[in-house]
Amino acid sequence: MKQFTFAAVIAATTFLGGCKIAITVPEGGSITTDSGSYSCSESSSCVVDVSDTNFDETFNAIPAEGYEFTGWKKQHRGFCGGSQKPCALPTSGFVGNTALLNFLSSDEEFFLEPVFVPYDSDGVEALLQTNANIALAAYSDSVDTAKDLQSALSAFAANPSQARLDSAKRAWLVSREPYGQTEVYRFRLSPIDSSNYADEDGLEGDINAWPLGEALIDYVVAAAPDFGDDQVGVIENGIGINDGGEVDGTDTALNIIADTSITITKALISNTATAGDEHDVIAGYHAIEFMLWGQDLNDNAMVTNGSDREEAVKTNGAGNIATGGQRPLTDFTSDSLASRRLTYLQVVAEKLVEDLEFVRDGWVDGVEGNYRDQFTSFASTEEAIDRITEILVGMGTLSEGELAGERMQIAYSSNSQEDEHSCFSDNTHRDVVLNSRGVANSFYGVYAGYDSDLDGIDDETGRAVDGFGFDDYAQELGVESLQDIAAELDSRLSETAVNVNELDQSARNGMPFDVLIMDDNRNKANPIYKAIVSLNVQSSSIAALAEKLAVEVEVVDKDASECDTTSPDSGC
């Protein structure tokens, strides 16, 4: 520790013993006392010896330019922890108190440390407003594309044909383009995960939950390794099939479509993700995906064995339109249950649009009390940091646990086709690209729009946002250490973009996600492997950014996945 050089301190330390105040000043400011007798400069450690009842000093934390003092650090034997006021430390009150006087003559050590945060109120306001603007734009585009999907399904139901089935599939693929970029708004009690900014009761489970319990919806082929009953089936259900018990797909009469006593309504569809393992999903994007494509079987309509997926039909006319499953048109025309399948598609689509509208409306500007109003409002530095925390938790947890772990490594390490995110349509590569882009959107404060013709280029730009991101915030504050962290994260986001774009190109060239995860294709050059690792590294930089901005919670939720994403080959 560096000793103060003031005469008063020299005298105290030279001739007297006493308790000590150990002061640590981090980057971003300094400490001085009202009397001017003591000071401690930026990035220094200092010691004050206190030995008599005449000590009466008030310590002031002085932030440097670009920083704000947010309070004294809470710590064991720490003075003034949690307070944002000057720290007054008089000893005159020790007179007559033997225990306290003993402290003055002891060598006990106490601590004082200010917290300085790179901070600018206007900059935070710009960050929050941009984040909200991107959310509103992406969810609004999600609503519009979901309505287009609903219209395509209605047209298909009115007059089923192969052309209209293909149009419905294409509409589904397009609807995923804006929605995939919204996943970064999860894990933070925003409208997708909460109805009231307090409880985890949001609609995500109805909109995008996965994996799907397809055996609960319609017929399946149940055969290991790709379609074991533990993968396509459910352990329990909330709609009463098999008395609410297990449905494994071996009895083709035990599902919503086959049981004609069940009326297909939105109320029925709302009984989704109610099982203990939440595999009984019957609503949302993936329920529609399953009904349009069916299982991703081999090209002879038989199950794959985990090593022959490259023999299955993967594309339909163009490399950018994945087809995956081969559900026949007759399921919607001549089959005895055709009308029920068409009804199911329309009901799920209607509910999907309504659910997305609810989520979107939570982001509308100028609505008193809605999520956006609360999220973009802050009355103190502490509240501002809480809002920043929300953004970074979404970015960090999506990057590492959810995307790298749950959506990629589980399937990659186990060669499990059923565990890929969009396993029916073979569109998982786009899920990965779009989820990772959502993280980048939040960092850079931009939203380019979405790809409406599935060529990999964002061409629907009517709601594009070019706002204020964390990179801009770092530059505005002019804090070199913050700029360094932002630059590092920028580099790691770029590396992730390279890897996921390689995955995207692989799928467009006929080798989609489920082929890349086959045993013979797994190696360190595999774009899935590289993307998992880069997402892990990226999450570390997000955590570093959070720490620099005084975020005290773990922005990379360790409980989001059991995968060790530093080692993509390891099981989860």
C-alpha positions in Angstrom: 0.0 0.0 0.0 1.1 3.5 -0.7 1.4 5.8 2.4 0.1 9.3 2.3 2.9 11.8 2.3 1.1 14.5 4.3 2.7 15.7 7.5 -0.3 14.8 9.6 -0.1 11.2 8.4 3.7 11.0 8.8 3.4 12.1 12.4 0.7 9.6 13.1 2.5 6.7 11.5 5.9 7.6 12.9 5.1 8.1 16.6 1.8 6.4 17.2 0.2 3.0 16.7 -3.5 2.8 15.8 -6.2 1.3 13.7 -6.0 1.8 10.0 -8.2 2.9 7.2 -7.1 1.2 4.0 -8.3 3.2 1.0 -8.4 1.8 -2.5 -9.2 4.1 -5.4 -10.0 2.4 -8.7 -9.7 3.9 -12.1 -12.1 6.8 -12.6 -11.6 9.2 -9.8 -9.9 10.2 -6.6 -10.5 10.8 -2.9 -10.0 14.0 -0.9 -11.2 15.1 2.5 -13.0 18.3 3.5 -10.0 19.5 5.5 -7.7 18.9 2.6 -5.3 16.9 4.9 -5.7 13.7 3.0 -6.1 12.6 -0.6 -5.7 9.5 -2.6 -5.3 9.6 -6.4 -6.8 7.4 -9.1 -5.7 3.8 -9.3 -3.9 4.0 -5.9 -4.0 2.4 -2.5 -3.4 4.6 0.6 -3.4 4.1 4.4 -4.6 6.4 7.1 -3.6 5.7 10.7 -6.2 6.7 13.3 -5.0 6.7 16.9 -6.9 9.4 18.9 -10.2 11.0 19.5 -9.3 14.1 17.6 -9.6 12.5 14.2 -12.6 14.0 12.3 -12.5 13.7 8.5 -15.1 13.5 5.8 -13.9 11.7 2.7 -15.2 12.8 -0.7 -15.2 10.7 -3.9 -14.3 12.8 -6.9 -15.2 11.2 -10.3 -13.0 11.9 -13.3 -14.4 13.1 -16.6 -16.6 10.4 -18.2 -17.3 8.7 -14.8 -19.8 9.0 -12.0 -19.5 8.1 -8.4 -22.2 5.5 -7.6 -21.4 4.8 -3.9 -19.0 3.4 -1.5 -18.3 -0.3 -2.0 -20.0 -2.7 0.3 -17.4 -5.0 1.9 -16.5 -6.7 5.1 -15.1 -4.0 7.6 -16.0 -1.5 4.9 -17.0 2.1 5.8 -20.1 3.8 4.4 -20.9 0.8 2.1 -23.8 1.5 -0.2 -24.0 5.2 0.6 -23.5 7.8 -2.1 -22.9 10.5 0.4 -19.5 11.8 1.6 -18.1 9.4 4.2 -17.8 11.1 7.6 -15.4 9.3 10.0 -15.1 11.2 13.4 -13.6 9.5 16.5 -14.9 12.1 19.0 -17.8 9.7 19.8 -15.3 7.1 21.1 -14.7 9.0 24.3 -16.0 7.0 27.3 -16.4 3.8 25.3 -13.7 1.4 26.3 -14.2 -1.0 23.4 -14.0 1.8 20.8 -11.0 3.3 22.4 -9.3 0.0 22.3 -9.8 0.0 18.6 -7.9 3.2 18.3 -4.9 1.7 20.0 -5.1 -1.6 18.0 -3.8 -2.5 14.6 -7.3 -3.3 13.2 -7.8 -2.5 9.5 -10.9 -1.1 8.0 -11.6 -0.3 4.3 -12.9 2.5 2.2 -13.4 2.2 -1.5 -15.4 4.3 -3.9 -17.1 2.9 -7.0 -16.6 5.0 -10.2 -18.6 4.0 -13.2 -18.2 5.2 -16.8 -21.5 7.0 -17.1 -23.5 9.6 -18.9 -27.2 10.0 -18.3 -27.9 11.2 -21.9 -25.9 8.4 -23.3 -27.8 5.8 -21.2 -31.1 7.4 -22.4 -29.9 7.0 -26.0 -28.9 3.4 -25.4 -32.3 2.5 -23.9 -34.3 4.3 -26.5 -32.4 2.6 -29.3 -32.8 -0.8 -27.7 -36.5 -0.2 -27.5 -36.7 1.1 -31.0 -35.0 -2.1 -32.4 -37.4 -4.3 -30.3 -40.4 -2.4 -31.6 -39.2 -2.6 -35.2 -38.3 -6.3 -35.1 -41.4 -7.4 -33.3 -43.5 -5.3 -35.7 -41.9 -7.0 -38.6 -42.5 -10.3 -36.8 -46.2 -9.5 -36.5 -46.4 -8.5 -40.2 -44.7 -11.7 -41.4 -46.8 -13.8 -39.1 -49.9 -12.3 -40.7 -48.5 -13.1 -44.1 -48.0 -16.6 -42.9 -51.6 -16.7 -41.6 -52.9 -15.5 -44.9 -50.8 -18.2 -46.8 -52.2 -20.9 -44.5 -55.8 -19.6 -45.0 -55.3 -19.7 -48.8 -53.9 -23.2 -48.5 -56.8 -24.4 -46.3 -59.3 -22.9 -48.8 -57.9 -24.8 -51.7 -55.0 -27.2 -50.8 -52.4 -27.6 -53.6 -48.7 -28.2 -53.7 -48.1 -24.7 -54.9 -50.0 -23.3 -51.9 -48.3 -25.6 -49.5 -44.9 -24.4 -50.9 -46.1 -20.8 -50.5 -47.0 -21.5 -46.9 -43.6 -23.0 -46.2 -41.9 -20.0 -47.8 -44.0 -17.7 -45.7 -43.0 -19.6 -42.5 -39.3 -19.3 -43.4 -39.7 -15.5 -44.0 -41.5 -15.1 -40.7 -38.5 -16.5 -38.9 -36.2 -13.8 -40.3 -37.3 -10.9 -38.1 -38.3 -13.0 -35.2 -34.9 -14.7 -34.9 -33.4 -11.3 -34.2 -35.7 -10.7 -31.2 -34.5 -13.6 -29.1 -32.0 -11.3 -27.5 -34.9 -9.6 -25.7 -35.4 -12.7 -23.6 -34.1 -13.5 -20.1 -34.9 -10.0 -18.8 -38.7 -9.9 -18.0 -39.4 -8.0 -21.2 -42.9 -8.7 -22.8 -41.8 -12.0 -24.3 -41.0 -13.4 -20.9 -43.3 -11.4 -18.6 -46.7 -9.8 -18.8 -46.1 -7.3 -16.1 -42.3 -6.7 -15.8 -42.3 -8.8 -12.6 -43.4 -12.4 -13.1 -42.0 -15.0 -15.5 -45.4 -15.6 -17.1 -44.7 -14.4 -20.7 -45.8 -15.9 -24.0 -42.4 -17.2 -25.2 -43.6 -20.8 -24.4 -46.6 -20.2 -26.7 -44.6 -18.5 -29.5 -41.2 -20.2 -29.9 -40.8 -22.9 -27.3 -38.8 -26.0 -28.3 -38.3 -28.9 -28.6 -41.8 -29.9 -29.9 -43.7 -32.9 -28.6 -44.8 -33.8 -32.1 -46.3 -37.1 -31.1 -48.9 -35.1 -29.2 -50.0 -33.2 -32.3 -50.0 -35.7 -35.2 -48.6 -39.1 -36.3 -44.9 -39.7 -36.1 -42.4 -42.4 -37.0 -40.8 -43.3 -33.7 -37.5 -45.1 -34.2 -34.0 -44.6 -32.7 -31.5 -43.1 -33.1 -33.0 -40.0 -34.7 -36.6 -40.4 -33.6 -36.6 -42.2 -30.3 -39.8 -42.0 -28.3 -38.0 -39.9 -25.8 -37.4 -37.4 -28.5 -40.7 -37.2 -30.4 -42.9 -38.1 -27.4 -43.9 -36.4 -24.2 -43.9 -37.7 -20.6 -47.2 -36.0 -19.8 -49.6 -33.5 -21.3 -52.2 -30.9 -20.2 -54.9 -31.6 -22.9 -56.1 -35.0 -21.6 -54.7 -37.4 -24.2 -54.0 -40.8 -22.6 -55.5 -39.3 -19.5 -52.8 -36.6 -19.5 -50.1 -39.2 -19.4 -47.2 -40.3 -21.6 -47.6 -40.1 -25.4 -44.7 -41.8 -27.3 -46.0 -41.9 -30.8 -46.4 -45.7 -31.1 -50.2 -45.4 -31.0 -51.2 -43.2 -33.9 -54.7 -42.6 -32.4 -53.3 -40.8 -29.4 -52.8 -37.2 -30.7 -54.8 -34.1 -31.3 -55.3 -34.6 -35.0 -56.4 -38.3 -34.7 -58.7 -37.8 -31.7 -61.8 -36.3 -33.3 -63.5 -35.8 -29.9 -61.0 -33.0 -29.3 -62.2 -29.6 -30.6 -59.2 -27.6 -31.9 -59.4 -24.1 -30.4 -57.0 -21.5 -29.2 -57.8 -22.5 -25.6 -56.7 -26.0 -26.4 -53.5 -24.8 -28.0 -52.7 -22.7 -24.9 -52.0 -25.9 -23.0 -48.4 -25.9 -24.2 -45.2 -26.5 -22.3 -47.0 -27.7 -19.2 -45.1 -30.9 -18.7 -42.3 -31.2 -16.2 -39.7 -31.3 -19.1 -41.7 -28.8 -21.2 -41.5 -31.1 -24.2 -45.2 -31.1 -24.8 -45.1 -27.9 -26.9 -48.1 -27.7 -29.3 -48.2 -24.0 -30.1 -46.2 -21.4 -32.0 -43.8 -21.4 -34.9 -42.5 -24.9 -34.4 -46.0 -26.4 -34.2 -46.7 -24.9 -37.6 -43.3 -26.0 -38.9 -44.0 -29.6 -38.0 -47.4 -29.5 -39.6 -46.1 -28.1 -42.9 -42.9 -30.2 -43.2 -43.4 -33.2 -41.0 -40.4 -35.2 -39.7 -37.2 -34.9 -41.6 -37.1 -38.4 -42.9 -34.7 -39.9 -45.4 -35.4 -39.5 -49.1 -37.3 -42.9 -49.1 -39.6 -41.6 -46.3 -37.9 -43.9 -43.8 -36.1 -42.8 -40.7 -32.5 -41.9 -40.8 -29.9 -43.7 -38.8 -27.7 -40.8 -37.8 -25.2 -41.4 -40.5 -27.1 -41.1 -43.8 -28.8 -37.7 -43.6 -26.9 -36.4 -46.6 -29.0 -38.8 -48.6 -32.2 -37.1 -47.6 -33.8 -34.4 -49.7 -32.4 -31.1 -48.4 -33.4 -28.4 -50.8 -36.3 -27.7 -53.1 -35.4 -25.9 -56.3 -32.9 -23.5 -54.7 -30.1 -23.8 -52.2 -31.5 -21.2 -49.9 -34.9 -22.9 -49.4 -34.5 -25.8 -46.9 -37.2 -28.5 -47.1 -36.2 -31.0 -44.4 -39.3 -33.0 -43.8 -41.4 -34.6 -46.6 -45.0 -34.4 -45.3 -47.1 -35.4 -48.3 -49.8 -33.1 -49.8 -52.3 -35.9 -49.3 -52.2 -35.2 -45.5 -54.2 -32.1 -46.3 -56.3 -33.3 -49.2 -57.4 -37.0 -49.4 -56.5 -38.1 -45.9 -59.5 -38.6 -43.6 -58.0 -36.2 -41.1 -57.0 -33.6 -43.6 -59.6 -31.0 -42.5 -58.4 -31.3 -38.9 -54.8 -30.6 -39.9 -55.9 -27.5 -41.9 -57.9 -26.3 -38.9 -55.0 -26.9 -36.6 -52.7 -24.8 -38.8 -55.1 -21.9 -38.9 -55.9 -21.9 -35.2 -52.2 -22.0 -34.2 -51.4 -19.2 -36.7 -54.2 -17.0 -35.3 -52.9 -17.5 -31.8 -49.4 -16.8 -32.9 -50.4 -13.5 -34.5 -52.3 -12.5 -31.3 -49.4 -13.4 -29.1 -46.9 -11.5 -31.1 -49.1 -8.5 -31.2 -49.3 -8.5 -27.4 -45.5 -8.7 -27.2 -45.0 -5.9 -29.7 -47.5 -3.6 -27.9 -45.3 -3.8 -24.8 -42.7 -1.9 -26.8 -44.9 0.8 -28.3 -43.7 4.3 -27.4 -45.8 6.8 -25.5 -47.9 4.2 -23.6 -47.9 5.0 -19.9 -47.0 2.1 -17.7 -46.2 -0.4 -20.5 -42.8 -2.2 -20.5 -41.1 0.3 -22.7 -42.2 3.2 -20.5 -40.7 1.5 -17.5 -37.6 0.3 -19.2 -36.6 3.6 -20.7 -37.3 5.5 -17.4 -34.7 5.9 -14.7 -34.4 8.3 -11.8 -30.9 7.5 -10.6 -27.6 6.1 -11.7 -28.5 2.9 -9.9 -31.7 2.5 -11.9 -29.9 3.4 -15.1 -27.4 0.5 -14.5 -30.3 -1.8 -13.8 -31.7 -1.0 -17.3 -28.2 -1.5 -18.9 -28.1 -4.8 -17.0 -31.3 -6.0 -18.7 -29.8 -5.5 -22.1 -26.5 -7.2 -21.2 -28.2 -10.2 -19.6 -30.1 -10.8 -22.8 -27.0 -10.5 -24.9 -24.8 -12.7 -22.6 -27.3 -15.5 -21.8 -28.4 -15.8 -25.4 -24.8 -16.0 -26.6 -23.5 -18.6 -24.4 -26.1 -20.7 -22.6 -29.1 -20.6 -25.0 -27.6 -20.4 -28.5 -24.1 -21.9 -28.1 -25.3 -24.5 -25.6 -29.0 -25.4 -25.9 -29.5 -24.7 -29.6 -26.2 -25.9 -30.9 -24.0 -28.0 -28.7 -26.7 -30.4 -27.4 -27.4 -31.5 -31.0 -23.7 -31.2 -32.2 -22.1 -33.3 -29.4 -24.8 -36.0 -29.6 -25.5 -36.1 -33.3 -29.1 -35.6 -32.5 -31.3 -34.4 -35.4 -34.3 -33.9 -33.1 -32.4 -31.6 -30.9 -31.7 -29.0 -33.6 -33.8 -25.9 -33.3 -35.8 -26.1 -36.5 -35.4 -29.8 -37.2 -38.5 -30.2 -39.5 -37.6 -27.5 -42.0 -33.8 -27.8 -41.8 -33.8 -24.0 -41.1 -31.6 -24.2 -38.0 -28.7 -22.4 -39.7 -30.9 -19.3 -40.0 -31.9 -19.5 -36.3 -28.2 -19.4 -35.5 -27.4 -16.5 -37.8 -30.4 -14.5 -36.7 -30.0 -15.1 -33.0 -26.3 -14.1 -33.2 -27.3 -11.0 -35.2 -29.7 -10.0 -32.5 -26.9 -9.8 -30.0 -24.9 -7.7 -32.4 -27.9 -5.5 -33.0 -28.0 -4.7 -29.3 -24.3 -3.9 -29.1 -24.2 -1.7 -32.2 -27.6 -0.1 -31.9 -28.7 -1.1 -35.3 -31.4 -3.2 -37.0 -31.0 -3.7 -40.8 -34.5 -5.2 -41.4 -35.0 -8.7 -42.6 -34.6 -11.0 -45.6 -38.0 -11.3 -47.4 -36.8 -13.3 -50.4 -34.5 -15.7 -48.5 -31.4 -14.9 -50.5 -29.4 -14.0 -47.3 -29.6 -10.2 -47.8 -31.9 -7.9 -45.8 -34.1 -6.3 -48.3 -37.1 -5.3 -46.2 -35.8 -2.2 -44.5 -38.8 -0.1 -43.9 -38.3 -0.2 -40.1 -34.5 -0.2 -40.1 -32.9 1.4 -37.1 -29.5 3.1 -37.0 -29.2 4.3 -33.4 -26.9 4.5 -30.5 -25.1 1.4 -29.3 -22.5 0.4 -26.6 -19.7 1.1 -29.1 -21.0 4.7 -29.4 -21.4 5.0 -25.7 -17.8 4.0 -25.1 -16.6 6.6 -27.7 -18.8 9.3 -26.2 -17.5 8.8 -22.7 -13.9 8.8 -23.9 -12.9 6.3 -21.2 -9.9 4.4 -22.7 -10.4 1.2 -20.7 -14.1 1.1 -21.7 -13.2 1.7 -25.3 -10.7 -1.2 -25.2 -13.4 -3.6 -23.9 -15.9 -2.4 -26.5 -13.2 -2.9 -29.2 -12.6 -6.4 -28.0 -16.3 -7.3 -28.1 -16.6 -5.8 -31.5 -13.8 -8.1 -32.7 -15.4 -11.1 -31.1 -18.8 -10.3 -32.6 -17.1 -10.1 -36.0 -15.5 -13.5 -35.5 -18.9 -15.0 -34.6 -20.5 -13.4 -37.7 -17.8 -15.1 -39.9 -18.5 -18.5 -38.3 -22.3 -18.4 -38.5 -22.2 -17.1 -42.0 -20.0 -20.0 -42.9 -22.7 -22.3 -41.4 -25.4 -20.4 -43.4 -23.4 -20.9 -46.6 -22.9 -24.6 -45.9 -26.7 -25.1 -45.6 -27.3 -23.2 -48.8 -24.9 -25.5 -50.5 -26.7 -28.6 -49.5 -25.1 -29.4 -46.1 -27.4 -28.1 -43.4 -27.0 -28.3 -39.7 -28.3 -31.9 -39.3 -25.7 -33.1 -41.8 -22.8 -31.1 -40.2 -23.5 -32.8 -36.8 -23.0 -36.3 -38.1 -20.1 -38.2 -36.5 -17.9 -38.1 -39.6 -18.3 -34.4 -40.1 -17.5 -33.2 -36.5 -14.1 -31.6 -36.2 -12.6 -28.2 -35.2 -13.0 -26.9 -38.8 -16.8 -27.5 -38.7 -18.6 -24.1 -38.7 -20.8 -25.3 -35.8 -17.8 -26.1 -33.7 -16.2 -22.7 -34.5 -19.4 -20.8 -33.8 -19.9 -22.4 -30.4 -16.4 -21.5 -29.4 -16.7 -17.9 -30.7 -20.0 -17.4 -28.9 -18.4 -18.6 -25.7 -15.6 -16.2 -26.1 -18.0 -13.4 -27.1 -20.0 -14.0 -23.9 -16.8 -13.4 -21.9 -16.4 -10.0 -23.5 -20.0 -9.2 -22.7 -19.4 -10.0 -19.1 -16.3 -7.8 -19.1 -18.3 -4.9 -20.5 -20.9 -5.5 -17.8 -18.3 -5.5 -15.1 -16.8 -2.2 -16.4 -20.3 -0.6 -16.3 -20.8 -1.7 -12.7 -23.3 -4.4 -13.4 -23.3 -6.6 -10.3 -25.3 -9.6 -11.6 -24.0 -12.4 -13.8 -25.0 -11.4 -17.3 -24.1 -14.8 -18.6 -26.5 -17.1 -16.8 -24.6 -20.2 -15.8 -27.8 -22.1 -15.3 -29.1 -21.5 -18.9 -27.3 -24.6 -20.1 -25.3 -27.6 -18.8 -23.0 -27.5 -21.8 -19.4 -26.7 -21.5 -19.2 -24.5 -24.6 -15.4 -24.2 -24.4 -15.5 -27.8 -25.6 -18.2 -28.3 -28.2 -17.6 -32.1 -28.5 -18.4 -32.7 -24.8 -21.8 -33.9 -23.9 -24.4 -31.7 -22.1 
